[in-house]
Amino acid sequence: MKNISDRMQGHHRLCDEQYASAEAAVAEQDWETASTGWKAFAAELRRHIDDLEEGRLFPALEAAGGPAPPLLVMRSEHEQMRALLAQMDQALAARDSDEFLGLGETLMLLTQQHNMKEESILYPMMDQLLGDQTALLD
Amino acid sequence: MNTIPPLHVPLRFFLTAPWLGLLAGLLVAVAGDEALASRWTPDLLAVTHLLTLGFMATVMLGALFQILPVLSGELVPGGAWLPTLVHLCLLAGTLLLVAGFASQSYWLFNLALPVLLLAFAAFLLALARLLLRRVAGGDALFCIRLAAACLLLTLLLGLWRGAAFAGLPVPAANLGELHPSWGLGGWVLLLVMGVSYQVIPMFHVTPSFPTPLARTLPLLVLAALLLASLAPGAIGQALALHLLSLVALVYGAYALWLLSQRKRRLPDITARFWRLSLGSLIAAALCLPLLYWGAAEALPGELPRRLPVLLGVLLLPGFAVSVIMGMLQKIVPFLSYLHLQRRCIGDVDQLKTLPHMGTIIPPRLTRWQFRLHGLALAALLLAVATGKGSAGAGLALALDFAFLGYTLGRAALLYRTTLRGLA
């Protein structure tokens, strides 16, 4: 059975790959593929932050006595990501590739530095405090 | 969240640094071809310090003012005046030092050294607590701390040498090689290494450096430098030199391999800046043993005597400046966007009006920066190797930095007008 860290990190990498495909399609102005790829990525990212993290893991960590300040930072960065996702939805609908790619660069940087904090601090903490609750992610 | 410093703190360092680089280029242009013939000519010493203190250290301190509070979750003590003091002292101290070298008026060091000392001491004393705290930073921070220690040693060795230049009664010691060795091998190499551990995976979505390698490489660098400083014999020196070259080669090759594993398939100019930088490092690492084995003696004309200067061009404008230029192209727009976005959280309509990274520094400007920098680097290498064309190479370097100054200034202006529009 994989622990929380492994499963959540794996999910980060999956999202990275999905975004890379969507981005490549936008750059080639292949709007059909871009739209399918983007929808898959956005759904997966929203599931990650809304459902898995804010819906299940964060409350469980709080209940287990985990510290509040890091979660506050993570939630506010999720908020920033949601705002970018909404803007990118619109850029894609308008078929504005410059706008989409400029926003995408911002989203990628925001996400990568966010993921590093989660992977180096938050998830290991969850492994410790919630070690026996991997069913949370099923 | 509120430990993120205001944007003007790092930005003032980033905005002034290119203009000191421009001065370096102009100085190369007017100094004449002979100035590049040996690394000890007063003009080249002035150019070197414009690049190391004026450009590299200035950007580094600005970045540390940004990143340390974020990593440690604590505000920099002293509020707004500390960055102002550090920034102004670094600027004034560098200009005085460089004026001293360029005009061979070494009494100026009596002014330059205390001012530079004040800049670094104020920074280190205020941030020592943040630097030494146990914060999560992993391999990157491990390496950056070692780089900071090497910088401190480099500065002390520099102060000592500077004081001797200024005619102060300091104990004479043959430290000629130690100051540049700890500066280039210790500070520059370890700093870029440490930063790359963090930003190559983050900016370019690649696999990470494996921890055993990421920890061993900087320790081997340190071992090589200690050996070079403390082992008197020829064998020790040879061992140190080859170890340092080997570490640089392994690091450069591994980092290039990581970059080839990028998940994103879009062309990325910052990744190209990294490749140019790592390529320069590998070339320098191959050059160094060549120099040692006397293979250089077989080269025609003046080339053997010029090889150390060539090494310097590969390491400073090649290795260090390339990577800094490439990263500024991402860091400045990213920070600007984050600061703007925080101003309008919850207001979706306002959010849509914000300039994003691609507007703050358009990719076409970054592409031009890469071309200009490649041109400047090639012209410098050619000028050093042939002993001709330093005027053109200097102008190319000046243009390269002027363009960086323009791009960053333009980004800062856009940030300010947008901010005013939000208020």
Interface residues (C-beta under 8 A of the other chain):
Chain A: D16 E17 Y19 A20 E23 A24 A27 P69 L72 V73 S76 E79 Q80 A83 A86 Q87 Q90 D98 E99 L101 G102 L103 E105 T106 M108 L109 L110 Q112 Q113 M116 K117 S120 I121
Chain B: M1 G73 A136 G138 Q198 P201 M202 F203 V205 K263 R264 R265 L266 K330 P333 F334 Y337 L338 Q341 I345 V348 L351 K352 H356 M357 G358 T359
